[in-house]
Amino acid sequence: MALPSITGTGRLTADPELRFTSSGKAVASVPLAFNSRRKNDRGEWEDGDTFYVRGTVWERLAENVAESLAKGMEVLVSGELRTESWEKDGQKYERPALLIRSIGPGLAFAVAAVSKDAGGQQQSSGRAAAAGPARGQTQRSRPSAPPQDDPWATGTGDEPPF
């Protein structure tokens, strides 16, 4: 049986926390809140129930999330719900968790500048890319040469290369 999946709009309740496993794989924790905000009969906004969940992202996506997203940002997220279990001091605990497959900033109340992640073409080396823009800054310069496997870089007209 497949895990239940979720796609929705939420907010980060804290900055993503990037770590690396002993084998060098990047993993980031992304604390999220989803709520059922709606207009009441008087036309005023009111908050309903809130669902808090800790999301997890792996490898290059984890590094990109840590570089791009921050506390308070609205995000569009998709992934599978699961249950995390652990034991502490003889007590067993469980909580819902989200294995994030896709995440990005919501553009309803924000503007984002997107740039191709050149480091995504290579295997993660266990460190975040140092060439990317700092959080909250926009990278404005273009690379001097496009990656060789970029099909969009080969065309000279307005038509795609396929």
C-alpha atoms as one frame of an Amber mdcrd trajectory, in Angstrom:
protein
   0.000   0.000   0.000   1.328   3.437  -0.919   1.808   6.201   1.594  -0.823
   8.959   1.465   0.377  11.978  -0.452  -0.302  15.627   0.221  -0.018  18.725
  -1.930  -0.729  22.092  -0.395   0.258  25.595   0.538   1.882  26.115   3.913
   4.335  28.344   5.758   7.750  27.609   7.181   7.651  27.963  10.964  11.473
  28.109  11.177  14.452  28.220   8.834  15.280  24.878   7.194  17.984  23.020
   9.127  20.611  21.436   6.862  22.691  18.483   8.104  24.785  15.770   6.502
  24.672  12.042   7.182  27.862  10.146   8.014  27.992   9.051   4.362  27.833
  12.698   3.208  24.195  12.877   2.038  22.499  16.217   2.644  19.234  16.190
   4.610  17.172  19.175   5.715  14.339  19.463   8.217  11.599  21.833   7.114
   9.002  22.679   9.800   5.667  23.537   8.154   2.241  24.780   9.182  -0.906
  24.363   7.087  -4.062  26.178   8.140  -7.637  26.551   6.977  -7.901  30.332
   6.804 -11.198  31.502   5.333 -13.569  34.459   5.202 -16.441  34.454   7.676
 -20.002  35.748   7.096 -18.843  39.343   7.752 -16.136  39.073   5.084 -13.292
  39.024   7.622 -10.474  36.500   7.590 -10.386  33.974  10.415  -8.015  31.134
  11.105  -9.317  27.615  11.493  -7.444  24.480  12.468  -3.689  24.316  11.939
  -1.717  21.201  11.014   1.958  21.277  11.975   4.315  18.795  10.363   8.062
  18.410  10.064   9.102  17.883   6.469  12.297  16.210   5.343  14.153  16.763
   2.060  17.202  14.875   0.837  20.304  15.366  -1.284  20.493  18.298  -3.734
  16.913  19.384  -2.984  17.881  19.712   0.699  20.786  21.999  -0.164  18.615
  24.112  -2.473  15.879  24.424   0.164  18.365  25.538   2.828  19.788  28.125
   0.424  16.451  29.443  -0.874  13.761  29.288   1.816  13.405  30.963   5.213
  11.061  31.169   8.184   7.678  32.719   7.398   7.758  32.031   3.659   4.683
  30.636   1.985   5.549  27.466   0.061   3.875  25.023  -2.267   4.813  21.526
  -1.161   4.144  17.981  -2.287   5.158  14.729  -0.638   4.151  11.593   1.230
   2.826  11.519   4.779   4.352   8.991   7.133   4.786   8.376  10.845   8.075
   8.978  12.638   8.615   6.776  15.694  11.288   6.969  18.381  11.923   5.976
  21.950  13.249   8.258  24.677  13.669   7.360  28.356  11.652   4.191  27.837
   8.691   6.087  26.326   7.588   5.501  22.747   6.667   8.567  20.697   5.119
   9.058  17.273   4.339  12.075  15.127   3.302  12.730  11.539   6.069  13.594
   9.096   6.239  14.634   5.456   8.775  13.233   3.009   8.972  16.212   0.643
   9.313  15.447  -3.072   8.797  19.005  -4.346   8.803  22.416  -2.666   9.007
  26.004  -3.844   8.044  29.531  -2.847   4.443  30.628  -3.222   4.229  33.642
  -5.520   0.884  35.044  -4.348   2.615  37.528  -2.036   6.278  37.280  -3.069
   8.581  37.515  -6.061  11.247  34.893  -6.736  14.246  34.962  -9.050  14.988
  31.483 -10.353  18.375  30.383 -11.603  19.505  26.993 -12.845  21.408  25.027
 -10.220  24.699  24.165 -11.921  25.654  22.023  -8.919  22.625  19.817  -9.535
  24.417  18.289 -12.535  27.060  16.779 -10.248  26.883  14.367  -7.342  26.602
  16.139  -3.979  29.992  16.391  -2.322  28.641  16.737   1.205  28.869  20.527
   1.251  26.488  23.246   0.181  27.463  25.037  -3.011  29.450  28.156  -2.189
  28.749  29.824  -5.541  25.023  30.371  -4.935  23.486  33.633  -3.745  23.100
  34.221  -0.015  19.633  33.810   1.430  17.450  36.788   0.618  19.736  37.972
  -2.205  19.168  37.597  -5.905  21.750  36.351  -8.339  21.710  38.749 -11.300
  24.734  37.725 -13.370  24.516  34.970 -15.956  27.064  32.208 -16.263  29.625
  32.763 -19.033  28.740  29.487 -20.784  25.651  27.306 -20.434  26.015  23.677
 -19.338  26.712  21.367 -22.293  23.644  19.230 -21.605  21.236  22.220 -21.612
  19.042  21.806 -24.744  17.716  25.370 -24.465  21.196  26.829 -24.793  21.795
  25.372 -28.284  18.992  27.147 -30.134  19.302  30.633 -31.552  15.634  31.231
 -32.356  12.460  31.404 -30.299  11.598  27.769 -30.940  12.601  25.028 -28.502
  15.302  22.633 -29.762  12.945  19.636 -30.019
